[in-house]
Every structure is written in C-alpha cells, then in structure tokens.
C-alpha cells in the first residue's frame, strides 16, 4: 500500500467515524444467549412441532431487572424462543398452587406485559406423564388458570391472556423419572399476537 493510499484510507475512516458519531450501535446477544443469565427453560428437551428447542435449568427464579431486548422489533417465533422474556413457572407434583418463586417469575412476566401493552399471550398448562389423560388435562387447565389469575391480579387485562391445557402431550423432558417430571409440570407462556 502506497503512502498516499494509506493517507486517503485514514481520511475516509475518520470521516466515517465522525458521520456515525464515533459509536457502534448496540448489538443484541446472539441466539441461544441471554443478557440476564440463564433462562428458566429446562436443560434439554425434544423439539416439538412448531416449538423451538428449549435450554437451561428448571427454576422458578425471578427474571433479574435488566434491560429488555427490543422485543417489539422481533418476530413472534423469536420472542417465543429459548430467550423469551416470558419465563415458565413450575409446580410441585399434583399441584396447581403457586409458590413464592413462581409468583416472582409471574411478577417479572407481568412487567414484560406492561412494557409491551399490545401483546396477547396463551398460558399453556402442562403435566408430567403420570396420571390419566383426562386427569392431566384438568390439572394442566388449573395450572394455566392459576398463572392467568395471578397475572390479572397484577394488573394484566384478562382479555390479553388465553389459556389451554396440553396435559402431558408436550414435555420439556422425555425421561421417566423425577428429574424429567419436574421440568414438565409447568405453566408455559407463548406470545399469540402483538
């Protein structure tokens, strides 16, 4: 590279930096990572038709107060992906009661829904594989309703919240032991429209 070519290149870079304000725009984290740490999705799970694979450990830990990604610019399938701002809540065996950790997760989800006021979500009720299909559908329904009712108590309009029970049809984890079952007893949140 000649001395004059380097000089012209240096001037062009300086002009470009001044024109852009010298700052690079922030970039969102790459898919599969989260700016607030691990998500509450389980560590493993088979991909279901129309559903992205989920990752991370089962937990009813509250979402930490961190800046939300610009979710209103994202397509629904990305928002419903593993880094979703809407985290699932988990239940004890044969229970539809929300413990304090689950309530903390729901409070964080309510904050997201208050930020994105046009979002309509479906609260899915899920169970582990034990019990009859009819029993699990009823239990999944109670779990979805428990989560919905708590969100409405936090000020989220009921007409923004739909519920559905899948019983044990869409497990996060396909195993046949407590480690798998604990990941499947949940209320899961899917963005329906925005």
C-alpha positions in Angstrom: 0.0 0.0 0.0 1.5 3.3 -1.0 1.8 6.3 1.4 -0.9 8.3 -0.4 -3.3 5.3 -0.4 -2.8 4.9 3.4 -3.5 8.7 3.8 -6.7 8.5 1.8 -7.9 5.4 3.7 -7.2 7.2 7.0 -9.2 10.2 6.0 -12.1 8.0 4.8 -12.1 6.2 8.2 -12.0 9.4 10.1 -15.0 10.8 8.1 -17.0 7.6 8.6 -16.3 7.7 12.3 -17.4 11.3 12.6 -20.5 10.7 10.5 -21.5 7.8 12.7 -20.8 9.8 15.9 -17.9 7.5 16.7 -20.2 4.9 18.2 -21.2 1.5 17.1 -24.9 0.6 17.6 -25.5 -1.9 20.3 -25.9 -5.4 19.0 -28.4 -7.9 20.5 -26.9 -11.1 22.0 -26.6 -14.0 19.6 -29.4 -16.6 19.6 -29.1 -19.0 22.5 -27.6 -16.4 24.9 -29.3 -14.1 27.3 -28.2 -10.8 28.7 -29.8 -11.7 32.1 -28.2 -15.1 32.5 -29.7 -18.5 32.1 -33.3 -18.6 31.1 -35.8 -20.7 33.1 -36.2 -23.2 30.2 -35.1 -26.8 31.1 -31.7 -28.2 30.2 -32.9 -30.5 27.4 -36.0 -31.4 25.6 -37.1 -32.7 22.3 -38.1 -30.2 19.7 -41.9 -30.2 19.3 -43.6 -29.4 16.0 -44.0 -25.6 15.9 -41.9 -25.1 19.0 -38.3 -24.2 19.4 -36.0 -26.5 21.5 -35.6 -25.2 25.0 -32.4 -24.9 27.0 -31.2 -24.2 30.6 -32.2 -25.5 34.0 -35.6 -25.7 35.6 -36.1 -22.9 38.1 -38.8 -20.6 39.4 -36.1 -17.9 39.7 -37.3 -14.4 39.0 -36.0 -12.7 35.9 -33.4 -10.2 37.0 -34.0 -6.5 36.3 -32.1 -6.0 33.2 -32.9 -4.0 30.0 -35.3 -5.8 27.8 -34.2 -6.6 24.2 -36.2 -4.6 21.7 -38.8 -7.3 21.5 -41.3 -5.3 19.6 -39.0 -5.5 16.6 -38.7 -9.3 16.8 -40.9 -11.8 15.1 -43.2 -13.8 17.3 -41.2 -17.1 16.8 -38.1 -15.4 18.1 -40.0 -13.9 21.1 -41.3 -17.4 21.8 -37.8 -18.9 21.6 -35.4 -20.1 24.3 -34.5 -16.5 25.2 -38.1 -15.4 25.6 -38.7 -12.6 28.1 -41.7 -14.6 29.3 -40.5 -17.4 31.6 -42.3 -20.6 32.6 -43.3 -21.4 36.1 -43.1 -24.8 37.6 -45.3 -26.8 40.0 -45.0 -29.5 42.6 -46.4 -32.9 41.9 -50.2 -33.0 41.6 -50.4 -29.3 42.5 -51.7 -26.1 40.9 -50.5 -23.9 43.7 -48.1 -21.1 43.0 -45.1 -20.9 45.4 -43.3 -17.7 46.1 -40.7 -18.3 43.5 -43.4 -18.9 40.9 -45.1 -15.7 41.9 -41.8 -13.8 41.5 -41.5 -15.2 37.9 -45.1 -14.1 37.2 -44.3 -10.6 38.5 -41.4 -10.4 36.1 -43.6 -11.7 33.3 -46.3 -9.1 34.2 -43.6 -6.3 34.0 -42.8 -7.5 30.4 -46.5 -7.5 29.5 -46.9 -4.0 31.0 -44.0 -2.8 28.8 -45.5 -4.4 25.7 -49.1 -3.4 26.2 -50.4 -4.9 22.9 -49.1 -8.5 23.5 -51.7 -11.2 23.8 -50.3 -14.5 25.3 -51.5 -18.0 25.7 -50.8 -19.6 29.1 -50.2 -23.3 28.5 -50.8 -25.8 31.3 -48.6 -28.9 31.3 -48.2 -32.0 33.4 -45.8 -34.9 33.8 -46.6 -38.3 32.3 -48.2 -39.7 35.4 -52.0 -39.8 35.7 -54.7 -40.4 33.2 -55.0 -38.2 30.1 -58.3 -36.7 31.5 -56.8 -36.0 34.9 -53.7 -34.4 33.4 -55.8 -32.2 31.1 -57.8 -31.0 34.1 -54.6 -30.4 36.1 -53.0 -28.5 33.2 -56.0 -26.4 32.9 -55.9 -25.5 36.7 -52.2 -24.6 36.4 -52.8 -22.3 33.4 -55.7 -20.6 35.2 -53.6 -20.2 38.4 -50.9 -18.4 36.4 -53.5 -16.3 34.4 -55.4 -15.3 37.6 -52.2 -14.2 39.3 -51.2 -12.1 36.2 -54.6 -10.4 36.3 -54.2 -9.7 40.0 -51.0 -7.8 39.0 -53.0 -5.6 36.6 -52.7 -7.5 33.3 -56.1 -7.4 31.4 -57.8 -10.8 31.2 -58.6 -10.3 27.6 -54.8 -10.4 26.8 -54.5 -13.8 28.4 -55.7 -17.1 26.9 -55.4 -20.5 28.5 -55.0 -24.0 27.1 -54.1 -27.3 28.7 -51.9 -29.8 27.0 -51.8 -32.3 29.9 -48.7 -34.4 29.3 -48.6 -34.0 25.5 -45.7 -31.6 25.1 -43.0 -32.5 27.7 -39.8 -30.4 28.0 -38.0 -33.6 29.1 -38.8 -37.1 27.7 -37.4 -39.0 30.7 -39.4 -41.2 33.1 -38.0 -40.0 36.4 -38.4 -37.1 38.8 -35.7 -35.1 37.1 -37.7 -35.1 33.9 -41.1 -34.9 35.5 -40.2 -31.7 37.4 -39.5 -30.0 34.1 -42.8 -31.0 32.7 -45.1 -29.7 35.5 -45.4 -26.1 34.3 -47.3 -23.1 33.0 -45.6 -22.0 29.8 -46.2 -18.6 28.1 -46.5 -18.2 24.3 -46.9 -14.9 22.6 -50.0 -15.2 20.3 -50.1 -11.7 18.8 -48.5 -8.4 19.3 
